[in-house]
Amino acid sequence: MSCHQDAVCPILSNGVKTAPVPPRREAEHAGGAHRAVVALAAAVILVAGAAAFFVFPSLRIHLATAGSTSNPARPDKSIAVLPFENLSDDPDDAFFADGVQDDVLTKLAKISDLKVISHTSVMHYRGKQDLRKVGKALGVSYVLEGTVRRSGGKVRLNAKLVNTRTNTHLWAQEYDRHLNEVFAIETDVAQSAANRLGANVSAHEQIAIQERPTKDLVAYDLYVRATPLIEESLYYGLSSETNLFKAVELLNQALTRDPVFLLAYCQLARAHDGIYWTRLDHTPGRLELAKSAINSASRLSPDSGEVHLASALHFYYGYLDYDRARDELDIALRTMPNNARIFELNGYIDRRQGHWDDAEHKLERAMELDPRNDDVLFGAGFTYLCSRDYKRAREISDRGLTLPTKSNYARLLPAWIDFHERADCQPWHDVLEKILAENPASARDLTRGRFFVSLYERDPVAAERALATLDYPVMNARGIGDVKFSPAYAHGLVARIKGDAAGA
């Protein structure tokens, strides 16, 4: 569930206070027509939010200062852990290979002397790749790639560290061991890569790298199957309802087998908070389930960064308590210096509290650590749109359009920029027509945008046509935080542009 879904451009209000845009961002109005359009939509807060993670969804600094959006600087101690290839006879073992890769990535990401690219961005590079291009796209000097074969009670892993500038191998190792040694293999791979990169690893970080997530491999398998279900529910569709509840089921099974599985408790809290936030079960009882999972994790390791991140997400999505969420994020960052979601969520908190410069700075850092994350790019681009830095917003939206997979919201972002900068709705209609031609079912998910644009254009027929596809109990109920519109309110706005005061 993405934080940027509640992004609100402070362009109009009707009793709803929005954070003021810094004076340096104020642009000249696009003319009387634009003012009339905005006045007409008073009381409507434009939300183009991309429905995405929850963790939760998961983020990015030097891109702005480097002066390049397509070729980020590549520090010498920078690395991307690419998806490990599954060589097992059972294709279902791909979950296991992905879990091993993610564990190695997570261990390296705990080292503050390294820059480590986040999971979402590296997963775009599954299979054979031109590593020079990968390094350039991700802004890293090295990539770690590997293969995994699980057969019976054995695991074979091949890992190699490659310099992306020269395409030369810096280190390679083959491991052929018993399956119950897989976590020791992960630790050795992470330590070897860090040593080859010359990273300074503190004593605390060394301990963190050596930690085993669980002693129960069946519980681990359940965990690695649940995690992507939560990630996928960043994009709200019918599948997300199944995904989140299925993830809860799998994680509860994992915890039945291993009641001290800390990471499973953290993911369980995330799933429950996601169910609450998306209003699949918006009840105090659901929040209590999330809180119970966090408390169980905290009893196991009160100083764990993962626990504090789970707490931050709980305060943000469960209670909209941004100050407590920020406090938890600050603690989590101490042991998770490369976690893009920490910077992303902090940026959204800054945005909600009116600290626009701070929000932009943190979202730039989030993009540096997760440069190929459609959700993060949209959140940052939408933030710059709201602060009227249209040039930077376009640079980021253009990057999002280069991704092999992109949300409808990311595809529409350049059109929203055109609308705000030039009061021009035509680009929005052009993109929308393409989206609906490719997937007519998208009409439901794009109801909000279609409705608001119809209002801006004073087209009550189109507005009513958009509302006909609304099947949620309240407008924007899924993922828009504390700002909701009932269908009755929306119909009242339509009546008003018809001149029907009584109906409004």
Residue pairs with C-beta under 8 A, 6 or more apart in sequence:
1 51
1 52
1 53
1 54
1 55
1 56
1 57
1 233
1 234
1 273
1 274
1 277
1 278
1 317
1 479
2 49
2 50
2 51
2 52
2 53
2 54
2 56
2 57
2 234
2 375
2 378
2 379
2 479
3 57
3 316
3 344
3 345
3 348
3 379
4 49
4 50
4 52
4 348
4 375
4 378
4 379
4 382
4 383
5 47
5 49
5 50
5 51
5 52
5 479
5 480
5 481
6 47
6 49
6 348
6 352
6 479
6 480
6 481
6 482
6 483
7 47
7 48
7 49
7 348
7 351
7 379
7 382
7 383
7 386
8 18
8 45
8 46
8 47
8 386
8 483
9 18
9 45
9 46
9 382
9 385
9 386
9 420
10 18
10 19
10 20
10 21
10 386
11 38
11 46
11 420
12 38
12 39
12 41
12 42
12 43
12 44
12 45
12 46
13 42
13 43
13 45
14 42
14 43
14 44
15 43
16 43
16 45
16 483
18 45
19 351
19 352
19 353
19 354
19 356
20 354
21 356
21 386
21 387
21 388
22 356
22 357
22 387
25 356
25 387
25 388
25 389
26 388
27 388
27 390
27 421
29 35
30 421
30 422
30 423
31 423
33 423
34 423
37 423
37 456
37 457
38 456
40 455
40 456
40 458
40 497
41 452
41 455
41 456
43 493
44 452
44 455
44 485
44 493
45 483
46 452
47 448
47 476
47 480
47 483
48 382
48 409
48 412
48 413
48 416
48 448
48 449
49 382
49 409
49 479
49 480
50 374
50 375
50 378
50 379
50 407
50 409
50 410
51 234
51 235
51 236
51 407
51 409
51 445
51 478
51 479
52 234
52 235
52 374
52 375
52 378
52 407
53 231
53 233
53 234
53 274
53 375
54 230
54 233
54 234
54 270
54 273
54 274
54 277
54 278
54 313
54 317
55 230
55 231
55 234
55 270
55 273
55 274
55 313
55 341
56 230
56 234
56 270
56 273
56 274
56 313
56 317
56 341
57 231
57 234
57 313
57 341
57 344
57 375
58 118
58 119
58 120
58 339
58 340
58 341
58 342
58 344
58 370
58 373
59 118
59 339
59 340
59 341
59 342
59 343
59 344
59 345
59 347
59 363
59 365
59 366
59 367
59 369
59 370
59 373
59 376
60 340
60 343
60 344
60 363
60 364
60 365
60 366
60 367
60 368
60 369
60 370
60 371
60 376
60 380
61 361
61 362
61 364
61 365
61 368
62 72
62 73
62 364
62 365
62 368
63 69
63 72
63 364
63 367
63 368
63 371
64 360
64 364
64 392
66 72
66 73
69 395
69 396
69 398
69 399
70 399
71 136
71 139
72 138
72 139
72 368
72 371
73 139
74 135
74 136
74 139
74 140
74 141
74 164
74 165
75 115
75 141
76 141
76 197
76 198
77 113
77 114
77 115
77 141
77 197
77 198
77 199
78 114
78 115
78 116
78 117
78 139
78 140
78 141
78 142
79 108
79 114
79 115
79 116
79 117
79 140
79 141
79 142
79 143
79 144
79 161
79 193
79 197
80 116
80 117
80 121
80 122
80 125
80 134
80 135
80 138
80 140
80 142
80 143
80 144
81 101
81 104
81 105
81 108
81 116
81 117
81 122
81 143
81 144
82 101
82 122
82 125
82 126
82 129
82 134
82 143
82 144
82 145
83 97
83 98
83 101
83 122
83 123
83 125
83 126
83 127
84 97
84 98
84 100
84 101
84 145
84 146
84 147
84 148
84 157
85 97
85 126
85 127
85 146
85 147
85 148
86 93
86 94
86 96
86 97
86 147
86 148
86 149
87 147
87 148
87 149
87 156
88 96
88 97
88 148
88 149
88 150
88 151
89 151
93 148
93 150
95 221
95 224
95 225
95 228
96 148
96 150
96 221
96 224
97 148
97 150
98 224
98 228
99 220
99 221
99 223
99 224
99 227
100 148
100 157
100 182
100 185
100 186
101 146
101 148
102 119
102 224
102 227
103 183
103 186
103 213
104 144
104 159
104 186
104 189
104 190
104 193
105 116
105 119
105 122
107 186
107 187
107 190
107 208
107 209
108 114
108 116
108 144
108 190
108 193
108 194
108 338
109 116
109 118
109 336
109 337
109 338
109 339
110 205
110 208
110 209
110 305
110 335
110 336
110 337
110 338
111 194
111 199
111 201
111 205
111 209
111 337
111 338
112 202
112 205
112 337
112 338
113 199
113 200
113 201
114 194
114 197
114 199
114 338
115 139
115 140
115 338
115 368
115 369
116 338
116 369
117 138
117 139
117 140
117 369
117 370
117 371
118 338
118 339
118 340
118 341
118 369
118 370
118 373
120 231
120 370
120 372
120 373
120 375
120 376
121 138
121 370
121 371
121 372
121 373
122 138
122 372
124 372
124 403
124 404
125 134
131 143
131 145
131 162
131 164
131 167
132 164
132 165
132 167
134 140
134 143
134 164
135 141
135 142
135 143
135 164
135 165
136 164
137 371
137 372
138 371
138 372
139 368
139 371
140 164
141 163
141 164
141 165
142 161
142 162
142 163
142 164
142 170
142 193
142 197
143 161
143 162
143 164
144 159
144 160
144 161
144 162
144 189
144 193
145 159
145 160
145 162
146 157
146 158
146 159
146 160
146 189
147 157
147 158
148 155
148 156
148 157
149 155
149 156
149 157
150 179
152 179
153 178
153 179
153 180
154 176
154 177
154 178
154 179
155 175
155 176
155 177
155 178
155 179
155 181
155 182
155 185
156 174
156 175
156 176
157 174
157 175
157 182
157 185
157 189
158 172
158 173
158 174
158 175
159 172
159 173
159 175
159 189
159 192
159 193
160 169
160 171
160 172
160 173
161 169
161 170
161 171
161 172
161 192
161 193
161 196
161 197
162 168
162 169
162 170
163 169
163 170
170 196
171 192
171 193
171 196
173 188
173 189
173 192
175 185
175 188
175 189
177 184
177 185
179 217
180 217
182 217
183 212
183 213
187 209
187 210
190 209
191 201
191 209
194 201
194 209
201 209
204 335
208 335
213 220
213 223
213 261
213 262
213 263
214 220
214 223
214 254
214 258
214 260
214 261
214 263
214 264
215 258
216 254
216 257
216 258
216 261
218 257
219 253
219 254
219 255
219 257
219 258
219 261
219 264
220 254
222 250
222 251
222 253
222 254
222 257
222 264
223 250
223 251
223 254
223 261
223 263
223 264
223 267
225 250
226 246
226 247
226 250
226 251
226 254
226 264
226 267
226 271
227 247
227 267
229 243
229 244
229 246
229 247
229 250
230 243
230 244
230 247
230 267
230 270
230 271
230 274
232 239
232 240
232 243
233 239
233 240
233 243
233 244
233 247
233 274
233 278
234 375
235 407
236 278
236 445
236 478
236 479
237 445
240 278
241 280
244 271
244 274
244 275
244 278
244 280
245 275
245 280
247 267
247 271
248 268
248 271
248 272
248 275
251 264
251 267
251 268
251 271
252 268
254 261
254 264
255 261
255 264
255 265
255 268
258 264
260 300
262 297
262 300
262 301
262 304
262 306
262 307
263 306
265 293
265 294
265 296
265 297
265 300
265 310
266 293
266 294
266 297
266 306
266 307
266 309
266 310
268 290
268 293
269 290
269 291
269 293
269 294
269 297
269 310
269 313
269 314
270 290
270 310
270 313
272 286
272 287
272 289
272 290
272 293
273 287
273 290
273 313
273 314
273 317
273 318
274 317
275 281
275 286
276 282
276 283
276 286
276 287
276 290
276 317
276 318
277 317
277 318
277 479
278 478
278 479
279 477
279 478
287 314
287 318
287 319
290 314
290 318
291 314
291 318
293 310
294 307
294 310
294 311
294 314
297 304
297 306
297 307
297 310
298 304
298 307
298 311
301 307
303 335
304 335
305 331
305 332
305 333
305 334
305 335
305 336
305 339
306 332
306 336
308 328
308 329
308 331
308 332
309 328
309 329
309 332
309 336
309 339
309 341
309 342
311 328
312 325
312 326
312 328
312 329
312 332
312 342
312 345
313 325
313 345
315 321
315 322
315 324
315 325
315 328
316 322
316 325
316 345
316 349
320 481
320 482
322 349
322 352
322 353
325 345
325 349
326 346
326 349
329 342
329 345
329 346
329 349
332 339
332 342
333 339
333 342
336 342
338 369
339 369
340 365
340 366
340 369
340 370
340 373
340 376
341 366
343 362
343 363
343 365
343 366
343 369
344 362
344 363
344 366
344 370
344 376
344 379
346 362
347 358
347 359
347 360
347 361
347 362
347 363
347 366
347 379
347 380
347 383
348 359
348 379
350 356
350 358
350 359
350 362
351 359
351 383
351 386
356 383
356 386
356 387
359 383
360 380
360 383
360 384
360 387
360 389
363 376
363 379
363 380
363 383
364 380
366 376
366 379
366 380
367 373
367 376
367 377
367 380
367 396
370 376
371 399
372 403
374 400
374 403
374 405
374 406
374 407
374 410
375 407
377 396
377 397
377 399
377 400
377 403
377 410
378 397
378 400
378 407
378 409
378 410
378 413
380 396
381 393
381 396
381 397
381 400
381 413
381 417
382 393
382 413
382 416
384 390
384 392
384 393
384 396
385 393
385 413
385 416
385 417
385 420
388 420
390 417
390 420
390 421
393 413
393 417
394 414
394 417
397 410
397 413
397 414
397 417
398 414
400 406
400 410
400 413
401 410
401 411
401 414
403 410
408 435
408 442
408 445
408 446
411 431
411 434
411 435
412 428
412 431
412 432
412 435
412 446
412 449
414 427
414 431
415 427
415 428
415 430
415 431
415 432
416 428
418 424
418 427
418 428
419 425
419 427
419 428
419 453
419 456
425 453
425 456
425 457
428 449
428 453
429 453
432 446
432 449
432 450
435 442
435 446
436 442
436 443
436 446
443 450
443 469
444 469
444 471
447 466
447 467
447 469
447 470
447 475
448 475
448 476
450 462
450 465
450 466
451 463
451 466
451 467
451 470
451 475
451 490
453 462
454 460
454 462
454 463
454 465
454 466
455 463
455 493
455 494
455 497
458 497
460 494
460 497
460 498
463 490
463 493
463 494
463 497
464 491
464 494
467 487
467 490
467 491
467 494
470 487
470 490
472 478
474 484
474 485
474 486
474 487
475 484
475 485
475 486
475 487
475 489
475 490
476 483
476 484
476 485
477 484
492 503
492 504
493 504
495 501
495 503
495 504
496 504
